[in-house]
Amino acid sequence: MSGGSPDEQPEATALGAFLARTWECDPAGVRVRIAGQSTAGARRRNLVLDVEGGPHPGRYVATVLPTADIAILSMVDEAAVRTLARAHGVPVPEVVAVTDDESIVGGACFVSEFVAGETIPRRVLRLVAEHGVGSRIVTQLGGAFAALHAIDPAEAPAAMAAPAAPVTAALDGVGVAVAGLLRPEPAFSYVLRWLRDHRPAEPAARRIVHADVRTGNVIVDATGLRAILDWETAKVGDPMEDLAWVCTRMWRFGEDHLTVGGLGAVDTLRDAYVAAGGTWDDERFHWWRVLVTMRWGTGLAGQAAMHLDGRFSSVVMAASGRRVAEMAHDALALLDT
């Protein structure tokens, strides 16, 4: 999206008025220019804003959910958990305004500070290789996970209420997803049986988990980790789920020898997590790696189905279906490790 004057951008004008109301200042004094649109995956869009005037001029990002039909966590609740995590030392861009009013920019949204750095996975991995900061980022991720998992889940938004048994809930969820596939996938049925046969006990403590930290959902630069993004999947559950998800092969983007997001080793992640106060369990970690890999495979199939049935038409959602077989392969491969 190209920039322009506020008068040429109705969304910019509406966002300026929204920020003025939030900041309780004269809307005539707040001028917003949409400087561009950054990547936001298949589900949302991010507008880069340059704000002039008012009490807080600067660069911001407006994250917009096009339709509530695809919401996982409401934008208001996501903003709340972002703010909570930030208050406990997790690197998260500060949220300055949030609304569920879809009339402003065509969907519920929140506005947060702009954090400079790289998010596009291939560029991230090139930057990491150039500056040799992969292990540093993995160490920082371990510390961030430990800080997040140390938060009392009672402080989380009510919408994130924990299931009584997160392992059972996750297992039941993938069972429903496998049963709902548009066509049978024998590999997933086999992996589901393995998961049931090897299910661990429920976690001793349920904690706040992000559930989608990965290469592509973090901002990095030459100094290391700058911020963790996209908290729409945050919930209360088993902390080992977070640690397993960041190690899914799909997020390595060809750097398969670096298990943690193509950035570094599991040992580095574990040592940093434990050093910062986290509790690590190898058997639970392995079980969750299998489950989240299969769950992402069924999730990709579900995204393709949403495109096919018209709930959310998108080339990106449609293309998700081509990765389902890859996830089935990866889940099967994990059974032998």
N, C-alpha and C positions, 0 to 999 in steps of 0.2 A: 504494500500500500504506500502510495506516495504521500508526501506531506503537502500542506497548503495552509491558507489562512483559515481561522476558525469559522468564518462565514461560509466557506466552501465545504465545510465538514460538519454536517448536522450532529454527528455523534460527538465531535469535539465540543460543540456548544453545549450539548446535553450533559456531557461529563464535567464541563466547567461549572455548570449550575449545580450539579450533584456534589462536587467537591466544595463549592461555596456553602451549600447547606450543611455539609458535614463539619466544615471549619467555622461555621457561623460568621461568615463575612459577606461583604457586598459582592454579589455575583458579577457585577460589572467590572470588578477588579481582578477577576480570575480568568486568564486567557489560556486555553488549551489548544495545542497543535498536535495532531496525530502524526508522529514522526515515522511510523512504520508498523509493520506487523511481524512479530517474531513467531517462531515455531511453537505450536501448542498441541501437537499430536493430532489424533483423529477426532477428539471430542470437543475441544475448546479452542478459542482464539485469544491471542494476547496482543493488545494494542499498546505500542510504546508511545507514551505521552510526554510532551514537553510543556510544563506548566509555568506560566509567568504570572507575576502578581500574587496577591493573596498572602497569607501568613507563611506558606510553605512552598515556595517556588522550587522547581527542580525537575528531574526526570523520574517518571513513574511507569508502571505497567498496569493496564486494566485487563484483568482476566475475565472472559465472558463465557458463560455456558449457554449455547444457542437455544436449548430446550430443556425444560425440567424433566422431560421424559427419559433423559439419559443420565440424570443426576445419580451419583452414588452417595455422596454426602452433600447436603445443601451448601451453597456458597457461604451462607452466614455461619454455619457450623465449621466449615473448612477454615474460614478466617479465624474463628475462635481457637481452633486447635493449633493453627499456625502461631497465633499470638502466645498461646500457652507454651508451646515448645520453645519459642524464641526467648521467653522469660526465664526458661531453665537452661539456657546456654546452647541450644541447638541452633546452628546457623540457618536462619530463615529470613527472607526479606520481610521487612516490617509492613504490615497491613495498615493503611491509613483511612480506608473507607470501605464499606460493604453495604450491599443492598440486594433484596430479593425482588425489587421492582423491575420487571422485564421491559418496561416502556422506555428506559433510558437508552440502552444500546441493544435492544432486542433480546435480552436475556439477563438473568441474575448475574451480578458481577462483584468483584472487589478490586480495589486499587492498592497496589503495594509499591514500595520503593524499587527503583531500578538498580540491579546489581550487575556491574560490568563483568564480563567473562564469556566463556564458551559453553554451549549446551549441546550442540549438534555432535552426536557420538563420534563420527569419523574425525571431525576437527579436534574434538577433545583428545582422542587417542594420539593424533599427530602432535598436538601441543604437549601432551604428557611425555611422549617419546623425545621430543626436542629438548625439554627442560628437565627430564629425569625426575618427575615429581609423582610418579605412580604410587610408589610405596608410601609417600607422605600423605597422599589423598586417602589411601586405604586406611592408614593409621587415623587420620582425621574422621573418617567415616565410622571407625570403631568407637572412637570417643563420642561422636554424635549419637550413635545408637545407644550407647550406655547412658548418656544424659537423658535421652528421650524415655528409655525404659525405666529410669529412676523416678519419673514423675508419678505421683499418686493418681491412678486412673479416676478417682472420685472427682478430680478437677476437670475432667474431660467433658465436652458437651453431652447432654443427656442422650442425644441421638446415637452416641457411640457406646451405649450400654453394652457391657461384655456379655457374650453368651456364657451360660453356666459351664459349658464344656467346649472350648474353642477347637480342640482336636476333633471331637465328634462333629461339631458344626462344619468344619472344613471338609471332613470326610463325607458327610452327608451331602454337602454342596457339590462336590465333584461327582458324586453318585447321581445326583439329579441332572447335572450337566451332561454326563455321559448318556444317560437315558434320553435326554432331549436333543441329541445330535440329529442333524437332518439325514445323515446316513450313518450306519454302524461303523465303529472304529475298533476292531478287535484288539489292537495294541493298547488302547486306553482301558478296555475291559480287563485285560490281563494286569495292567499296572494297578488298576483299582483293587483287584483281588490281592495284590502284593501289599498295597497300603493297608488294607483291612487286616491282613495277617500279621503285619509288623507295626501296628499302631502303638505309639508310646502312651504312657499315662498322661493324663491332663497336667498342664503346667502347675507347679506349686504356687505360682503367682501370675495373675493376668496383668499385663501392662499395656500402655499405649504403644501401638505399632503404626508405622507409616504405611507399610505394606506395598510400596512401589518405589523405594529408593533403588536407583539403577543408573547406569550410564545413559544420559539423555534427560534425566530428571534432577541433575545436579549442575550447578554452575562452577566451573573451575577456571583458573588462570595459571600463570607461570609460578605463582606462589603456593598453589594448592587448592583446596576446597573453599569455595566462597559461600555457597548456599545450597540448601536442599529445597526442591520445588514440588509442586503437584501433590498436595495433601488430600485430594478428594477421596482416596481409599483408606484414610486413617481410621483406626478402630481400636478396640481393646481386645487383646488376645494373647497369643503365645509369642514372646519376644524372639524366639528362634526363627519364626517365620520371616522377620525382617532380614536376618542374617543369611538365611537361605536364598531369599529372592534376589539379592544383589549378586549372587553367585550363579544365577541361571545362565546357561551357555549363550542364549540369544543376545544377552547384553554385553558380550565380549567383542562382537563385531570383528571376528576373525582372529583376535588375539587369544586363542583358546588355551595357551599355556599360562595365562594370567587369569585365574579363576574368578577373582572379584572384579567383575565388570571390565575385563581387559586391562585392568590397572595394576593388579598386584596379587599376592598370594593369600590363601585362606589363613595361613599361620600368622601373617601380619595383622589381618582383621581380628582374629581371635585374641592375639596378645594385647592389642590395643583396647579391645572391648573389655577384657578381664582386668587390665591395668586401670581402667576408668571405673571399675566397680560392677561390670556386668558378670553374669553367670553363664558359662558356656557348657553345652551338652552335645557331645559328638553324635550320639545316636539320634537325638531329636533333630539335630541339624541335618543329618542325612535324610531322615524321613521327610522333613519339610522340603528339602531340595527336590525330592521325587514328586511330592504333592504339588508344589507351586509350578513345577514344569508342566505337569499334566493339566493343572487348572488353567494355565495360560493357553495351552493348546485348545481346551474346550472354550475358553474365553474368545480366542481368535475365531473359532467356528461360530460362536454366538455373534461376534461383530459382523461377520460376513452375512449371517442370517438376518441381522437388522437391516442391512442394505437390501437384501433380496426381498424382504417383506415390506419394505418402504418405511419402516420406523425411523431410519436415519440414513438417507441415501448419501453415500460418500465413496469416492474411489478408494480412499485409504481403508475404509471399513471393508469394502469389497475385496481388496487385495489381501486383507488379513487371512482369508481362507487358504491362501497358498502356503502359509507357514504351519498349518495344522499337522501335516505329516512329519515335518521337521521336529515339532514338539513331541510327537509320539516316539520318534527315534531317540530323542534325547532322554525321555523318561525311561525308556527301556535300557538305554546304555547305563543310566545311573544305578540300575538294579544290580549290576555286576561290579560296582565299585565298593 
